[in-house]
């Protein structure tokens, strides 16, 4: 039953409608029962009053005896003007007046429902009070009979329950039938969407949590949209690459161009006072920076486009040794394990190591440690400097293109802001990862990539 409730929208709607009908029947039945009980209670009070009139006539005729018959009532008491009980039914003999609540002032006769009277403990009684005016004052005749219960009668409760069951059953059947006919076109729409294979892409439609007909429709629509997006993916890839290149280039090409323009314009304003040798060197420095940025952008563009490369087996330790041999301003300490063979593009991997060494050289205090080893079937290359290090929350920022940090490791310290992003893209192209891991001092860049089996 629970599985059917989760799967069928028709069953859930029919159940909710039936519950609503049940609650409505309960409310209506309660009002009807309340009104019916009031009517029956009024009729009962009239009957008790009519039986009490017989005792009132005995008082009027001065024929009242100390004991009177109950005549089908629970009890009768007659109270004289002095407040004494002068006559009663045998079951109330010797008891004082059972109630003073009625009659109310200015009421000749009165009726009330009173519970836990002294003569009737643990139950409720209909009490009727009648005045009998005599020469010595007003006498009061009290008559008592059982109060009408809240359910009036067992037959009334049984009738209401049967009517409730009938109405709830009709509601279940009617709603279930209507919803079934309503959902029939939805299934036709699902089948129609399944036939669409091309024509355009789009966003996914939300999939509801409930496993019902609408969920099946949403899942089919998502599959169709996925097929449409696949047909347009090649066109969008080319456009995205162009946008990405334009955004990266415009982001950082302005600085060296602006610097060269400022240097040349300043020299032309005062040519006689200009040191043209120094100006030329400054312009060449800006040109070198501009050339580095353009070269890096072109490299990133090729990596983004998946340009073909020449993969070959190589010893990662030998490759690192060749790059370490180049002169640098900081001492490089090698820790290279031999026979760590990987498959990749030699030029790209050399570029990756060069970028890591250039970055470490800019920020190291005195030395750089380069480690190559094989671990758990992976080739591991580490470049560790003894500089200030990189905060944990900034370790991913440095791999963003043209990233700028607040500390000394900003690209203004000599880099183009593209060396580390290029290194990571090369690692991804070789099915590897390039991350910054914890170290006691400085920054520790770790490259992991598949090692070739012996």
N, C-alpha and C positions, 0 to 999 in steps of 0.2 A: 504493500500500500504506500509506504514512504517513497519508494522508487518511482511509482506512478505519479505521486504528487510533485516530485522534483522535475519529472520529464514533461508532463502534460500541462500546458497552459489551460486547456479546457477544463481539466479536473480542478485546478486551483481556483478558477473563476466560479465554477459551480459550487465549490466548497465555500468560498467567501460569500456568495449570494445566499446559500442555505443558512450560513451562520447569521447573516443579517436578517433573514426572514425569521429565524428562531428568536433572535433578540427582540425583533418587532412584536412577535407573538407573545413573548413573555411580558413586555410592557403593556400591550393591549389587554392581555388576560388579567394582569394585575388591576388595571382600571376597571374592567368589567366586574371582576370579583369584588372590588371595593364597593362599587355601586350596588351590586346584587346583595351584598351583605347588609348594606344600609337599608335597602328595601325590606329584606326579611326581618331585620331588627325592628323596624317600625311596625311591621305586621305583628311581630311577637309582642311588642309593647302594647298594641291595641288589644290583643287577646288577653294579656295579663290584666289590663285595666278593666276589661269586661267581666272577668272573674272576680276582681276585687269589688265591683259594684254590689255583688250579693252581700258582702260583709257591710258595705256602706248602708244598705237598706236595713240590715239588722240594727245598726246603730241608730238610724232615724226612727225605727219602730220601738226602740228600747227593748229589743229582744236579744241583745248580745250576751252570749254566755262566755265564761272564762276560757273555754276551749272552742275553737272553730275547726271545721274540716278544711283540708288543703285544697280540695276540688281540683286536683291535678297540678297545683303549684308547689314550689319548693318550700314555701312558708308564708305565713301572714302574721302581722302584728298590728294591734290597735292601741294607739297612744292617746290618753285623755288630755284635756287642756293643761293639766298640771305636769305633763311629761312622763306619766307613769304608764307602763304597759298593763292594760286592763284585760287584754284577751290576745291569744295567739294560737297557732297550731301546736300540736303536742311536741314537735321536734324543736320548737323555740321557747318552750315553757321555762320560766325563771330567768330568761335573758333580758337585759335592758334593751332599749331601742337600738337596733343594729346600725342605724345611720342617722346623721343629722344633716347630711349634705342636701337632701331634698325634704320638703319642697322649698324652692327658693322664695325669697320675699316677694310678695305681690303675685305669687303663682298659686292658684287654687289647686291645681293638679300638676304633677311633674314626673319625668321619667329620666333615669340615668343608668349607666352601666358601671357597676362598682365591683372591685375585686377584693378578695381576702377579707370578707366580712367575718365577724366573730362566729356567726352560726354556720358559715360556709367557707371554711378555710381552704386555700389552695385553688380556688376557682372564682370565675366571674359570674355575676348575676345581673339580670335586668331588674331594677328596683322601680316600682310604681308607687307614687304617693298621691292619695285622694283625700280631700278635705270633706269632713261631715260637720256642718255648723249646727250646734245644739244651743239651748238656752244658756248653758254654763260655759260655752266657748267652742272653739274649733277642735274637733277630734281629727286625728290623722290615721288613715288606714294604709299600711305598708304591705305590698305584695311582692314576692320574689320568685323568679323563674330563671332557669339557666340561660346565660347569654349565648348569642349565635356565634359559633366558632369562625375563625378567619376564612376557612375554606368553605363555609356555608354547609356543604354536604359532600361526601365522597363522590357522589354521582357527578357533581359539578366539576371536580378536579379531573375525574376520568374523562369526561366529555372534552374538557379543554386540552388534555394531553393528546387524545386521539385527533382532535382538530389540528393541533400543532404538528403532529407527525405527518398528517396528510398534506398540509401546506408546505412544509419543508421538502417533502418528497417531490411535490409538483414543481417547486422552485429548482431543485437539483436537476430534474429531467429537462425542464424548459431552458435553463441557462446552458446546460451541456449541449443541447441540440442546437441552440442559436450560435454558440461559439464555434461549434464544429463546422457549421455552414460558413461562418465568417472567415475562418482560417483556411478554407479550401483555396481561395485565390492566392494566399500567401505562399503556399506550396508551389503553385504554378509559377509565381515570380522567381522562386529559388531555382527551379528547373531552367527557366529562361536565362537567368544570370550565369548559370553553369555553362551555357553554350557560347558565351562571349569569350573570345580569345585575344582580340586585338582592338585597337581603336583609341587608346589613350590610357594614361595612368591616373592615380589619384590617391587620396588618403585612405587609411583603413577605417572601416565603420566599427563602432564600439560593439564588443561582444558581451552580451549579458551573462551573468553568473549562472543563472538557471539553465539547465540542460533541456530546452524545450524547442518548439518549432521556430521561434524567432531567433534563437541562438544558431540553429542550423542555417537559417537564411543569412545571418551576419557572417558566419564562417565561409559560406559559399561566395558571398560578395567580396570578402577579403581575398580569397583565392583568385577571383577574377581580376581584382585590382592589382594583385601582385603580377599576374601575367601581363597586364597592360603596361605596368611600369617597366617590366623587363624589356618590352619592345622598344621603349624610349630611352633606355639606360645609356646606350652608346652615344646618342646625340647629346644627352645631358652631360656626359663625362667630358666631352671635348669643350663644351661651354664652360663647365666648372673649372677646368684647368686654365683656361684663358683668364677667367675672373681671378683665380687665385694668384696667377703670375702678376697680373696688373696690380692687385692689392699689395702684394709683397714688394713689388718694385717701387710703387709710388710712396710706400711707407718710409723708406730710408735713403732713396737716391737724392732727396733734396739737400741733405746736409753737405756732402762734399761738393756738389755743384754750387750751392750758395757760398760755401767757403772760397772756392776758386774765383767766383765772380767778385766777391768782396776784395780778395787779394789783388786781382788785376785792376779793378776800378780804383782802389786806393793808390796803387802804383802809378796809374795814368794821371791821377789828379796832381801828383807832385813828382814828375819823372826825374827832375834834377836832384831830388832828395832821396830817391828810391835806391835801395840796394838790390839791384836786379838779380844778383846771384842768390841772395836769400829768398827773394820773391819766387824765383824759379824753383828753388828747392821746396818751398811751401806748396807751390802749385803741383809739383811732382808728387809730394806726399798726398795731397788730396786726390790726384789722379790714381795713385796706387790704391787708395782706399776705395775710390769709385770702381776701379777695375776689379778689386776683390769682391765687392758687393755684386757686380754684374756677373762675374764668374760663378759665384755661389748661387745666385738666382737661376742661372742657366742649369747648374747642376741639380738644383732642387726640382726644376721643371722637368728635366729628363727623368729623375727618380719618380716624380709624380706620374709621369706618362708611362712608366714601366719600360723605359728604353732597354733594348737588348744589351746584355753584357757577355763577357767571355769568362765562363766558369771553368776552373781547372783546380786540381788538387794542389795544395801548397802547405808548407810548414809554417804555421803561424809564428813560431819562435824565430825562424830565419827572417821572416818579413819584418818582425818587430826589431830584430838586430840591425837590419839595414836602415830603418828609419831612425833608430837611436844614434847611429854613427854620425849623423849630420850634426854640425856644430850648433850649440845652443848656449844661451846665457846662464842657464842653471844646470847644475850637475845632474845627470841622468844615471840612475842606478838600475842595471838590468837584473832581473831574476827570471830567466827564461828556461823553460823546460823544452827539451827537444822532442821531436816526433809527435807534436800536436798538429795533426793534419786536418785541414778543413777544405771544403770545396767552395770556391768563390771567385770573384773578379779581383785580380791582384791590384789593379789601379784603384778600385773603389775602397778596398780594405786598407790600402796604404793611405788613401785620403782620410779615412776614418781615424786611423792612428795619428796621422799628422795633426788633424784638428784637435784631438784630445791632448796631444803634447803641446800644441800652441796655447791651448786654454790653460793647461797646467803651468806652462812657462810664465804666462802673464801674472799668475797669482801665487806662485810658489815663493817661499822665503829663500831657500838655499838649494833644495834638491827635489828630484822627481824619481819615484820608484815605478818601474814598469815590470809587471809580472805576467807570465804566460804559463798556464798549466792545464791539465785535463782533469775533469772532475765529473763523475757520474755520467759518462758518455757525452759530455759537453766540453767544448774548447772555451777556456776562460781567459780573457785579457783584462788586466787591471792597470789603471794609471792613477797613481796616488801622489798628491803634492803635499807640502807642509805649510800651506797657506792658511788663511782664515777659515776656510771651509764654507759650506753652504747650509743655511737653516733648513730644517726638515720640511717646513711648509713651502719652501721655494725650490725644492728639488725637481719638480716637474715644470716650473716656470722657465728654467734655463733652457729647456728643450723647445720652447715656443719660438717661433720666428720673430726676430727683432725684439726679443725680450729684454726688458730693462729692470735691473734690481736696484734696491735702495742702497745696498752696501757696495763694497769695492768690486764685487763680481758683476759689474754691468758691462755692457758691450762697449761703452765709451773708454774702457781701460785698454783698448787697442784692437779689439775684435770687431767683426762686422755684425755680430748678432745672429749669424747663420751657420757658424761652424758646428755647434752642438746639434742643431736641428738636422743638418746634413749627415752628421755621424749617426744619429738615430735612424734616419731614413735608410741609410746604407745597411745598418743592422737589420732593420725590418725586411729589406730586400733579400737578405741572406738568411731569412727565417730565424733571426736571433733577436736579442733584446739588449738595450743599452740603458742602464739605470745608474743612479747614485746611491751607494750603500754606506752604512755607518762605518766610521773610522775614528781612531783616537785623535788624529790631527788632520787638518786639511780636507780636501774633497777626494773621494774615492769613486772613480768612474769604472763600472764593470760591464764588459761585453761578454755575453754568453751566446754561443751559436753551436749548431750540431757539429760534432767531431766525426771525421771519417773513420770507419772501422779499419783495422790493420788488413 
